[in-house]
Amino acid sequence: MENVYRTKSILHIKSLRFVLIGSALSFLIFYLILTSQKEEFNLRAFMFGALPIFLIFFTPALYLHMTYYFKNFGQKIIVDESQSRLTVVKYGKQFTYSYSNIISVEQHLGIFYRNRIDRVGRRLAPWTPYGYIEIKLDNGLRFQMTSLMVDIHTDQQLKEKIMNAKTYNKASVEASKQLLNNRKAK
């Protein structure tokens, strides 16, 4: 069975959801504040009030999104489980590797997901949905599949980690439990 991973519009929206919702709400709230105090809408006051809030809270997430986009632009990763092969297509060139060429596969998530593990109490941030999977090969190459290419945590993978908790890092198992609970709440 072949799985093909490339950037998808739905994953762009999913990654940008906090930015889109938060910026719309901040502009709406500031608009309501301005119009409730004056009879006439003042665009200059609106821009000087709402724009700094937008820049402070959402620029880091937009920067991360653009970085991920340019990193994965034109990249396609094909995982062929039946042949035990990984094929990476980037800039029109195709590279095929056997599973035996893979040294490690690391999953990198936002620090918000570690709250239940270490109880530090990090807050949800606009950049929370971003993460990536890094594939390290024996020839020194590294390929990244960002959250714009793949939902980096499928339910099946998370359940498998929980069911086989002894074979995984404790932090990884706890994060998997939290992610599954968050999805059930939605």
C-alpha positions as YAML, in Angstrom:
chain: A
units: angstrom
residues:
- id: 1
  name: MET
  ca: [0.00, 0.00, 0.00]
- id: 2
  name: GLU
  ca: [1.32, 3.42, -0.99]
- id: 3
  name: ASN
  ca: [0.73, 6.59, 1.03]
- id: 4
  name: VAL
  ca: [1.50, 9.89, -0.69]
- id: 5
  name: TYR
  ca: [2.17, 12.98, 1.42]
- id: 6
  name: ARG
  ca: [2.23, 16.54, 0.04]
- id: 7
  name: THR
  ca: [0.90, 19.88, 1.19]
- id: 8
  name: LYS
  ca: [-2.89, 19.98, 1.30]
- id: 9
  name: SER
  ca: [-5.27, 22.92, 1.66]
- id: 10
  name: ILE
  ca: [-7.13, 21.33, 4.56]
- id: 11
  name: LEU
  ca: [-3.88, 20.94, 6.51]
- id: 12
  name: HIS
  ca: [-3.04, 24.62, 5.85]
- id: 13
  name: ILE
  ca: [-6.39, 25.62, 7.33]
- id: 14
  name: LYS
  ca: [-6.01, 23.21, 10.24]
- id: 15
  name: SER
  ca: [-2.57, 24.63, 11.07]
- id: 16
  name: LEU
  ca: [-3.75, 28.24, 10.71]
- id: 17
  name: ARG
  ca: [-7.00, 27.79, 12.66]
- id: 18
  name: PHE
  ca: [-5.87, 29.71, 15.75]
- id: 19
  name: VAL
  ca: [-4.48, 32.53, 13.62]
- id: 20
  name: LEU
  ca: [-7.65, 32.79, 11.53]
- id: 21
  name: ILE
  ca: [-10.06, 32.63, 14.47]
- id: 22
  name: GLY
  ca: [-7.93, 34.78, 16.76]
- id: 23
  name: SER
  ca: [-7.28, 37.52, 14.24]
- id: 24
  name: ALA
  ca: [-10.96, 37.66, 13.24]
- id: 25
  name: LEU
  ca: [-11.99, 37.89, 16.89]
- id: 26
  name: SER
  ca: [-9.39, 40.52, 17.79]
- id: 27
  name: PHE
  ca: [-10.39, 42.72, 14.83]
- id: 28
  name: LEU
  ca: [-14.08, 42.24, 15.64]
- id: 29
  name: ILE
  ca: [-13.64, 43.10, 19.33]
- id: 30
  name: PHE
  ca: [-11.57, 46.17, 18.55]
- id: 31
  name: TYR
  ca: [-14.12, 47.24, 15.94]
- id: 32
  name: LEU
  ca: [-16.95, 46.87, 18.46]
- id: 33
  name: ILE
  ca: [-15.01, 48.87, 21.08]
- id: 34
  name: LEU
  ca: [-14.38, 51.69, 18.61]
- id: 35
  name: THR
  ca: [-17.92, 51.86, 17.30]
- id: 36
  name: SER
  ca: [-19.47, 51.76, 20.75]
- id: 37
  name: GLN
  ca: [-17.51, 54.83, 21.90]
- id: 38
  name: LYS
  ca: [-17.92, 57.05, 18.86]
- id: 39
  name: GLU
  ca: [-20.60, 57.69, 16.35]
- id: 40
  name: GLU
  ca: [-18.18, 57.55, 13.41]
- id: 41
  name: PHE
  ca: [-15.80, 54.70, 12.66]
- id: 42
  name: ASN
  ca: [-12.15, 55.75, 12.70]
- id: 43
  name: LEU
  ca: [-10.06, 53.51, 10.42]
- id: 44
  name: ARG
  ca: [-6.73, 54.96, 11.59]
- id: 45
  name: ALA
  ca: [-7.50, 54.22, 15.25]
- id: 46
  name: PHE
  ca: [-8.71, 50.77, 14.27]
- id: 47
  name: MET
  ca: [-5.50, 49.95, 12.41]
- id: 48
  name: PHE
  ca: [-3.23, 51.37, 15.13]
- id: 49
  name: GLY
  ca: [-5.12, 49.45, 17.79]
- id: 50
  name: ALA
  ca: [-5.82, 46.10, 16.18]
- id: 51
  name: LEU
  ca: [-2.70, 45.79, 14.04]
- id: 52
  name: PRO
  ca: [-0.17, 45.69, 16.91]
- id: 53
  name: ILE
  ca: [-2.24, 43.01, 18.66]
- id: 54
  name: PHE
  ca: [-2.27, 40.99, 15.46]
- id: 55
  name: LEU
  ca: [1.47, 41.41, 14.92]
- id: 56
  name: ILE
  ca: [2.42, 40.49, 18.49]
- id: 57
  name: PHE
  ca: [0.24, 37.40, 18.80]
- id: 58
  name: PHE
  ca: [0.01, 36.00, 15.28]
- id: 59
  name: THR
  ca: [3.19, 36.94, 13.42]
- id: 60
  name: PRO
  ca: [5.22, 34.04, 14.95]
- id: 61
  name: ALA
  ca: [2.62, 31.52, 13.75]
- id: 62
  name: LEU
  ca: [2.48, 33.10, 10.29]
- id: 63
  name: TYR
  ca: [6.28, 33.04, 10.09]
- id: 64
  name: LEU
  ca: [6.29, 29.36, 11.07]
- id: 65
  name: HIS
  ca: [3.57, 28.61, 8.54]
- id: 66
  name: MET
  ca: [5.47, 30.31, 5.72]
- id: 67
  name: THR
  ca: [8.69, 28.53, 6.72]
- id: 68
  name: TYR
  ca: [6.93, 25.17, 6.62]
- id: 69
  name: TYR
  ca: [5.30, 26.04, 3.32]
- id: 70
  name: PHE
  ca: [8.59, 26.95, 1.62]
- id: 71
  name: LYS
  ca: [10.31, 23.93, 3.18]
- id: 72
  name: ASN
  ca: [7.71, 21.57, 1.70]
- id: 73
  name: PHE
  ca: [6.95, 23.45, -1.52]
- id: 74
  name: GLY
  ca: [6.97, 20.95, -4.38]
- id: 75
  name: GLN
  ca: [7.97, 18.08, -2.09]
- id: 76
  name: LYS
  ca: [6.18, 14.77, -2.14]
- id: 77
  name: ILE
  ca: [6.96, 11.79, 0.08]
- id: 78
  name: ILE
  ca: [5.69, 8.36, -0.94]
- id: 79
  name: VAL
  ca: [5.74, 5.58, 1.63]
- id: 80
  name: ASP
  ca: [5.32, 2.15, 0.06]
- id: 81
  name: GLU
  ca: [4.70, -0.31, 2.89]
- id: 82
  name: SER
  ca: [4.45, -3.37, 0.63]
- id: 83
  name: GLN
  ca: [7.92, -2.73, -0.85]
- id: 84
  name: SER
  ca: [9.40, -1.25, 2.36]
- id: 85
  name: ARG
  ca: [10.45, 1.85, 0.45]
- id: 86
  name: LEU
  ca: [10.45, 5.58, 0.98]
- id: 87
  name: THR
  ca: [10.49, 7.81, -2.09]
- id: 88
  name: VAL
  ca: [11.11, 11.55, -1.84]
- id: 89
  name: VAL
  ca: [10.35, 13.80, -4.81]
- id: 90
  name: LYS
  ca: [11.77, 17.30, -4.48]
- id: 91
  name: TYR
  ca: [12.47, 19.87, -7.21]
- id: 92
  name: GLY
  ca: [11.53, 17.27, -9.82]
- id: 93
  name: LYS
  ca: [14.17, 14.79, -8.63]
- id: 94
  name: GLN
  ca: [13.17, 11.44, -7.19]
- id: 95
  name: PHE
  ca: [15.13, 9.67, -4.46]
- id: 96
  name: THR
  ca: [14.17, 6.17, -3.31]
- id: 97
  name: TYR
  ca: [15.37, 4.58, -0.08]
- id: 98
  name: SER
  ca: [14.78, 1.26, 1.59]
- id: 99
  name: TYR
  ca: [13.41, 1.20, 5.13]
- id: 100
  name: SER
  ca: [16.82, -0.19, 6.15]
- id: 101
  name: ASN
  ca: [18.35, 3.19, 5.15]
- id: 102
  name: ILE
  ca: [16.28, 4.98, 7.80]
- id: 103
  name: ILE
  ca: [18.19, 5.62, 11.01]
- id: 104
  name: SER
  ca: [15.35, 7.30, 12.89]
- id: 105
  name: VAL
  ca: [11.97, 8.96, 12.59]
- id: 106
  name: GLU
  ca: [11.44, 11.75, 15.10]
- id: 107
  name: GLN
  ca: [8.20, 13.55, 15.84]
- id: 108
  name: HIS
  ca: [8.46, 17.16, 16.98]
- id: 109
  name: LEU
  ca: [5.40, 18.78, 18.57]
- id: 110
  name: GLY
  ca: [4.63, 22.14, 20.12]
- id: 111
  name: ILE
  ca: [5.47, 22.35, 23.83]
- id: 112
  name: PHE
  ca: [1.80, 22.81, 24.73]
- id: 113
  name: TYR
  ca: [1.31, 19.04, 24.36]
- id: 114
  name: ARG
  ca: [3.69, 18.37, 27.26]
- id: 115
  name: ASN
  ca: [1.48, 20.09, 29.87]
- id: 116
  name: ARG
  ca: [-0.10, 16.91, 31.20]
- id: 117
  name: ILE
  ca: [3.29, 15.25, 31.43]
- id: 118
  name: ASP
  ca: [5.28, 17.82, 33.39]
- id: 119
  name: ARG
  ca: [2.39, 20.03, 34.62]
- id: 120
  name: VAL
  ca: [4.20, 23.27, 33.77]
- id: 121
  name: GLY
  ca: [0.95, 24.86, 32.56]
- id: 122
  name: ARG
  ca: [1.92, 26.18, 29.17]
- id: 123
  name: ARG
  ca: [-0.83, 28.07, 27.42]
- id: 124
  name: LEU
  ca: [-2.38, 27.30, 24.07]
- id: 125
  name: ALA
  ca: [-0.68, 29.43, 21.43]
- id: 126
  name: PRO
  ca: [-1.31, 30.18, 17.75]
- id: 127
  name: TRP
  ca: [1.71, 28.03, 16.83]
- id: 128
  name: THR
  ca: [0.55, 24.99, 18.85]
- id: 129
  name: PRO
  ca: [-0.81, 23.01, 15.83]
- id: 130
  name: TYR
  ca: [2.54, 23.08, 14.07]
- id: 131
  name: GLY
  ca: [4.91, 20.17, 14.19]
- id: 132
  name: TYR
  ca: [6.91, 17.96, 11.91]
- id: 133
  name: ILE
  ca: [8.26, 14.48, 11.45]
- id: 134
  name: GLU
  ca: [11.94, 14.26, 10.61]
- id: 135
  name: ILE
  ca: [13.28, 11.21, 8.79]
- id: 136
  name: LYS
  ca: [17.03, 10.68, 9.20]
- id: 137
  name: LEU
  ca: [18.81, 8.47, 6.69]
- id: 138
  name: ASP
  ca: [22.12, 6.62, 6.93]
- id: 139
  name: ASN
  ca: [23.68, 8.81, 4.21]
- id: 140
  name: GLY
  ca: [23.22, 11.94, 6.38]
- id: 141
  name: LEU
  ca: [20.17, 13.29, 4.57]
- id: 142
  name: ARG
  ca: [17.13, 14.45, 6.51]
- id: 143
  name: PHE
  ca: [13.61, 14.94, 5.22]
- id: 144
  name: GLN
  ca: [10.85, 16.75, 7.06]
- id: 145
  name: MET
  ca: [7.15, 16.17, 6.73]
- id: 146
  name: THR
  ca: [5.52, 19.19, 8.32]
- id: 147
  name: SER
  ca: [1.98, 19.60, 9.58]
- id: 148
  name: LEU
  ca: [1.17, 21.09, 6.16]
- id: 149
  name: MET
  ca: [1.85, 17.71, 4.53]
- id: 150
  name: VAL
  ca: [0.51, 15.23, 7.03]
- id: 151
  name: ASP
  ca: [-1.62, 15.17, 10.15]
- id: 152
  name: ILE
  ca: [1.35, 14.21, 12.27]
- id: 153
  name: HIS
  ca: [-0.74, 12.27, 14.75]
- id: 154
  name: THR
  ca: [-3.27, 9.81, 13.31]
- id: 155
  name: ASP
  ca: [-5.71, 8.22, 15.76]
- id: 156
  name: GLN
  ca: [-4.42, 4.77, 14.89]
- id: 157
  name: GLN
  ca: [-0.82, 5.74, 15.70]
- id: 158
  name: LEU
  ca: [-1.83, 7.33, 18.96]
- id: 159
  name: LYS
  ca: [-3.87, 4.29, 20.05]
- id: 160
  name: GLU
  ca: [-1.02, 1.98, 19.14]
- id: 161
  name: LYS
  ca: [1.37, 3.96, 21.37]
- id: 162
  name: ILE
  ca: [-1.06, 3.79, 24.26]
- id: 163
  name: MET
  ca: [-1.70, 0.06, 23.84]
- id: 164
  name: ASN
  ca: [2.05, -0.69, 23.69]
- id: 165
  name: ALA
  ca: [3.10, 1.84, 26.31]
- id: 166
  name: LYS
  ca: [6.05, -0.21, 27.54]
- id: 167
  name: THR
  ca: [7.79, 0.02, 24.18]
- id: 168
  name: TYR
  ca: [7.55, 3.82, 23.96]
- id: 169
  name: ASN
  ca: [8.92, 6.76, 25.90]
- id: 170
  name: LYS
  ca: [6.60, 7.68, 28.78]
- id: 171
  name: ALA
  ca: [6.31, 11.29, 27.55]
- id: 172
  name: SER
  ca: [5.27, 10.06, 24.10]
- id: 173
  name: VAL
  ca: [2.54, 7.84, 25.58]
- id: 174
  name: GLU
  ca: [1.18, 10.66, 27.76]
- id: 175
  name: ALA
  ca: [1.16, 13.08, 24.83]
- id: 176
  name: SER
  ca: [-0.72, 10.48, 22.74]
- id: 177
  name: LYS
  ca: [-3.38, 10.16, 25.46]
- id: 178
  name: GLN
  ca: [-3.79, 13.92, 25.59]
- id: 179
  name: LEU
  ca: [-4.10, 14.27, 21.82]
- id: 180
  name: LEU
  ca: [-6.75, 11.53, 21.64]
- id: 181
  name: ASN
  ca: [-8.71, 13.15, 24.48]
- id: 182
  name: ASN
  ca: [-8.56, 16.53, 22.73]
- id: 183
  name: ARG
  ca: [-9.97, 14.99, 19.54]
- id: 184
  name: LYS
  ca: [-12.79, 13.26, 21.40]
- id: 185
  name: ALA
  ca: [-13.76, 16.59, 23.02]
- id: 186
  name: LYS
  ca: [-14.19, 18.25, 19.59]
...
